[in-house]
Amino acid sequence: MSEAKKEIKKEAAQAESKGGKFISWLKNLPQNIAKPFKNMWNELKRVTWPSKKKLIIYSCVVLVFMLFMGIIIGLFDLGASALVRVVKPA
């Protein structure tokens, strides 16, 4: 009999422990949600942002590179299309 009572007490303690963990988790939920956003905000404060002049220069470099790559890919596409037309039996 005493072992059965011990088992019942042990199960009740485990259930209470699980409930306590859930309540604790629920209480800390807003803090756990806000923490990554606070960390992100602190990191963004440390960022060294480029000046307006540098930003314009960097943007132009990216646009020129995209134009260059578009031309290169277009030429490869035209070449591949011409090769397929030559190889393809009519």
Backbone hydrogen bonds in HBPLUS format (Angstrom, degrees):
<---DONOR---> <-ACCEPTOR-->    atom                        ^
c    i                          cat <-CA-CA->   ^        H-A-AA   ^      H-
h    n   atom  resd res      DA  || num        DHA   H-A  angle D-A-AA Bond
n    s   type  num  typ     dist DA aas  dist angle  dist       angle   num
A0004-ALA N   A0001-MET O   3.10 MM   3  5.20 120.4  2.47  98.2 112.6     1
A0005-LYS N   A0001-MET O   3.09 MM   4  6.45 155.7  2.15 152.6 159.2     2
A0006-LYS N   A0002-SER O   2.98 MM   4  6.20 152.5  2.05 142.0 149.8     3
A0007-GLU N   A0003-GLU O   2.94 MM   4  6.18 154.6  2.01 145.8 152.3     4
A0008-ILE N   A0004-ALA O   2.96 MM   4  6.21 156.2  2.02 146.4 152.8     5
A0009-LYS N   A0005-LYS O   2.91 MM   4  6.15 161.9  1.95 150.9 155.5     6
A0010-LYS N   A0006-LYS O   2.88 MM   4  6.05 155.8  1.94 146.4 153.6     7
A0011-GLU N   A0007-GLU O   2.90 MM   4  6.12 161.4  1.94 151.2 155.4     8
A0012-ALA N   A0008-ILE O   2.96 MM   4  6.15 155.4  2.02 147.0 154.1     9
A0013-ALA N   A0009-LYS O   2.90 MM   4  6.13 154.4  1.97 147.3 154.2    10
A0014-GLN N   A0010-LYS O   2.97 MM   4  6.24 153.6  2.04 146.8 153.9    11
A0015-ALA N   A0011-GLU O   2.94 MM   4  6.16 158.7  1.99 146.9 152.7    12
A0016-GLU N   A0012-ALA O   2.92 MM   4  6.12 158.0  1.97 146.3 152.5    13
A0017-SER N   A0013-ALA O   2.85 MM   4  6.00 149.5  1.95 141.5 150.5    14
A0018-LYS N   A0014-GLN O   2.91 MM   4  6.17 156.2  1.96 149.0 154.6    15
A0019-GLY N   A0015-ALA O   2.96 MM   4  6.18 158.9  2.01 147.1 153.0    16
A0020-GLY N   A0016-GLU O   2.82 MM   4  5.98 152.5  1.90 145.3 153.2    17
A0021-LYS N   A0017-SER O   2.93 MM   4  6.15 149.1  2.03 143.5 151.7    18
A0022-PHE N   A0018-LYS O   3.03 MM   4  6.30 154.6  2.10 145.1 151.7    19
A0023-ILE N   A0019-GLY O   2.98 MM   4  6.22 160.7  2.02 149.0 154.0    20
A0024-SER N   A0020-GLY O   2.92 MM   4  6.04 158.8  1.96 144.2 150.5    21
A0025-TRP N   A0021-LYS O   2.83 MM   4  6.02 156.3  1.89 145.8 152.8    22
A0026-LEU N   A0022-PHE O   2.82 MM   4  6.02 154.6  1.88 147.3 154.6    23
A0027-LYS N   A0023-ILE O   2.90 MM   4  6.15 151.7  1.98 147.3 154.6    24
A0028-ASN N   A0024-SER O   3.05 MM   4  6.26 149.9  2.14 145.4 153.2    25
A0029-LEU N   A0026-LEU O   3.39 MM   3  5.14 155.2  2.46  94.4 101.5    26
A0032-ASN N   A0028-ASN O   2.89 MM   4  6.10 157.1  1.94 157.4 165.1    27
A0033-ILE N   A0029-LEU O   2.93 MM   4  6.14 144.2  2.06 152.8 162.3    28
A0034-ALA N   A0030-PRO O   2.99 MM   4  6.15 157.7  2.04 146.3 152.1    29
A0035-LYS N   A0031-GLN O   2.97 MM   4  5.96 143.6  2.11 147.3 155.5    30
A0038-LYS N   A0034-ALA O   2.99 MM   4  6.25 154.7  2.05 158.9 167.1    31
A0039-ASN N   A0035-LYS O   2.98 MM   4  6.22 161.6  2.02 154.9 159.9    32
A0040-MET N   A0036-PRO O   2.89 MM   4  6.09 154.5  1.96 143.3 150.5    33
A0041-TRP N   A0037-PHE O   2.96 MM   4  6.15 158.7  2.00 145.0 150.4    34
A0042-ASN N   A0038-LYS O   2.98 MM   4  6.24 158.5  2.03 149.8 155.3    35
A0043-GLU N   A0039-ASN O   2.99 MM   4  6.26 152.8  2.07 146.9 154.2    36
A0044-LEU N   A0040-MET O   2.90 MM   4  6.18 156.5  1.96 151.8 158.4    37
A0045-LYS N   A0041-TRP O   3.10 MM   4  6.37 138.3  2.28 142.3 152.7    38
A0046-ARG N   A0043-GLU O   3.02 MM   3  5.26 136.4  2.21 101.8 113.9    39
A0047-VAL N   A0044-LEU O   3.41 MM   3  5.26 152.9  2.49  95.5 103.1    40
A0055-LEU N   A0051-SER O   2.91 MM   4  6.09 156.0  1.97 150.7 158.3    41
A0056-ILE N   A0052-LYS O   3.02 MM   4  6.25 153.8  2.09 147.4 153.2    42
A0057-ILE N   A0053-LYS O   3.04 MM   4  6.33 159.6  2.08 148.7 154.5    43
A0058-TYR N   A0054-LYS O   2.84 MM   4  6.05 167.7  1.85 155.9 158.8    44
A0059-SER N   A0055-LEU O   2.97 MM   4  6.09 155.5  2.03 142.8 149.8    45
A0060-CYS N   A0056-ILE O   2.96 MM   4  6.18 156.2  2.02 148.1 154.2    46
A0061-VAL N   A0057-ILE O   2.96 MM   4  6.24 156.3  2.02 151.2 157.8    47
A0062-VAL N   A0058-TYR O   3.04 MM   4  6.29 157.8  2.09 147.7 153.0    48
A0063-LEU N   A0059-SER O   2.97 MM   4  6.24 160.2  2.01 149.3 154.6    49
A0064-VAL N   A0060-CYS O   2.91 MM   4  6.09 162.1  1.94 153.1 157.5    50
A0065-PHE N   A0061-VAL O   2.98 MM   4  6.13 160.4  2.02 147.0 152.7    51
A0066-MET N   A0062-VAL O   2.93 MM   4  6.15 155.8  1.99 148.5 155.2    52
A0067-LEU N   A0063-LEU O   2.97 MM   4  6.18 156.4  2.03 146.5 152.8    53
A0068-PHE N   A0064-VAL O   2.91 MM   4  6.13 162.6  1.95 152.3 157.0    54
A0069-MET N   A0065-PHE O   2.89 MM   4  6.11 164.8  1.92 152.3 156.1    55
A0070-GLY N   A0066-MET O   2.88 MM   4  6.02 150.9  1.96 143.8 152.3    56
A0071-ILE N   A0067-LEU O   3.02 MM   4  6.30 153.5  2.09 148.9 155.1    57
A0072-ILE N   A0068-PHE O   3.01 MM   4  6.31 162.7  2.05 151.4 156.2    58
A0073-ILE N   A0069-MET O   2.88 MM   4  6.04 169.8  1.89 153.0 155.7    59
A0074-GLY N   A0070-GLY O   2.90 MM   4  5.98 153.7  1.97 141.0 149.1    60
A0075-LEU N   A0071-ILE O   2.90 MM   4  6.15 155.1  1.96 150.8 156.9    61
A0076-PHE N   A0072-ILE O   2.99 MM   4  6.31 160.1  2.03 152.0 157.4    62
A0077-ASP N   A0073-ILE O   2.94 MM   4  6.14 152.3  2.01 145.9 153.8    63
A0078-LEU N   A0074-GLY O   2.89 MM   4  6.18 159.2  1.94 150.1 155.4    64
A0079-GLY N   A0075-LEU O   2.90 MM   4  6.10 160.5  1.94 150.0 155.6    65
A0080-ALA N   A0076-PHE O   2.86 MM   4  6.04 157.0  1.91 146.8 153.2    66
A0081-SER N   A0077-ASP O   2.88 MM   4  6.05 157.3  1.94 149.1 155.5    67
A0082-ALA N   A0078-LEU O   2.94 MM   4  6.14 159.2  1.99 147.9 153.4    68
A0083-LEU N   A0079-GLY O   2.93 MM   4  6.10 154.6  2.00 145.0 152.3    69
A0084-VAL N   A0080-ALA O   2.94 MM   4  6.15 154.7  2.00 146.6 153.1    70
A0085-ARG N   A0081-SER O   3.00 MM   4  6.27 154.5  2.07 145.9 152.9    71
A0086-VAL N   A0082-ALA O   3.03 MM   4  6.26 149.5  2.12 145.2 153.1    72
A0087-VAL N   A0083-LEU O   2.96 MM   4  6.09 163.9  1.98 151.6 155.8    73
A0088-LYS N   A0084-VAL O   2.83 MM   4  5.65 154.6  1.89 146.0 153.0    74
